[in-house]
Amino acid sequence: MSILATEQVSHSFHDRWLFKDLHFRLLKGDRVALVGINGTGKSTLLSILGGKLEPTSGKVVKEKGIKIGFLDQDPKYD
C-alpha cells in the first residue's frame, strides 16, 4: 500500500504549466530524490505534497496517520 501518492496532479502559474498529470506513489521504505533545473516546479511539488499549496488539478492521497515534515525554502521567523 502507498504511504503517499498523486493522482493526475497538475499545477500552473497563470498560463505556464509546471507539470501535468503527475502520477507516482511512495511505498514504506522508499527513498526518493527530486532533481531538476531551477524553475521546473520542484519546490511547488513539495509544497503540494506537504499540503501547503493546492494543485491546479488532481489530488494527493496520504495513508491515514502520515505526517509530512516541511521546511520552507524561504522560512519566515517570528
C-alpha positions as CSV (number, residue, x, y, z in Angstrom):
1,M,0.0,0.0,0.0
2,S,1.2,3.5,-0.8
3,I,2.0,5.9,2.0
4,L,1.8,8.8,-0.4
5,A,0.5,9.0,-3.9
6,T,-0.5,11.5,-6.5
7,E,-3.4,11.2,-8.9
8,Q,-3.3,13.3,-12.1
9,V,-1.7,16.2,-10.2
10,S,-1.1,19.3,-12.3
11,H,-0.1,22.8,-11.4
12,S,0.3,26.0,-13.3
13,F,1.0,29.7,-12.5
14,H,-1.1,31.9,-14.8
15,D,-0.6,30.4,-18.3
16,R,2.6,28.4,-17.6
17,W,2.3,24.7,-16.6
18,L,5.0,23.4,-14.3
19,F,3.8,19.8,-14.6
20,K,0.7,18.0,-15.8
21,D,-1.0,14.7,-14.9
22,L,1.7,13.6,-12.4
23,H,1.3,10.1,-11.1
24,F,3.6,8.5,-8.6
25,R,3.5,6.6,-5.3
26,L,5.8,6.1,-2.4
27,L,5.9,2.8,-0.5
28,K,7.1,2.4,3.0
29,G,10.9,2.3,2.9
30,D,11.3,4.1,-0.4
31,R,13.9,6.7,-0.8
32,V,13.5,9.5,-3.3
33,A,15.5,12.4,-4.8
34,L,13.8,15.3,-6.6
35,V,16.3,16.7,-9.0
36,G,15.8,19.4,-11.7
37,I,16.9,22.7,-13.0
38,N,15.7,26.0,-11.5
39,G,12.1,26.9,-12.3
40,T,10.8,23.4,-13.1
41,G,8.5,23.1,-10.1
42,K,10.4,21.1,-7.5
43,S,9.5,23.4,-4.6
44,T,6.0,23.8,-5.8
45,L,5.5,20.0,-6.0
46,L,6.9,19.6,-2.4
47,S,4.6,22.4,-1.2
48,I,1.7,20.4,-2.8
49,L,2.8,17.1,-1.2
50,G,3.2,18.9,2.1
51,G,-0.3,20.3,2.0
52,K,0.9,24.0,1.9
53,L,-0.4,24.5,-1.7
54,E,-3.4,23.1,-3.6
55,P,-2.7,21.6,-7.1
56,T,-4.4,23.2,-10.0
57,S,-6.0,19.8,-10.7
58,G,-5.7,16.2,-9.3
59,K,-5.1,15.1,-5.8
60,V,-2.6,13.9,-3.3
61,V,-3.5,10.8,-1.3
62,K,-1.8,10.1,2.1
63,E,-2.1,7.0,4.2
64,K,-4.1,7.7,7.4
65,G,-1.9,8.9,10.2
66,I,1.0,10.0,7.9
67,K,2.6,13.3,8.9
68,I,4.8,15.2,6.4
69,G,7.5,17.5,7.7
70,F,8.3,20.5,5.6
71,L,11.0,23.2,5.8
72,D,10.1,26.2,3.6
73,Q,12.7,27.2,1.0
74,D,12.4,30.8,2.4
75,P,11.4,30.3,6.1
76,K,9.9,33.2,8.0
77,Y,10.8,33.6,11.6
78,D,8.7,35.5,14.1
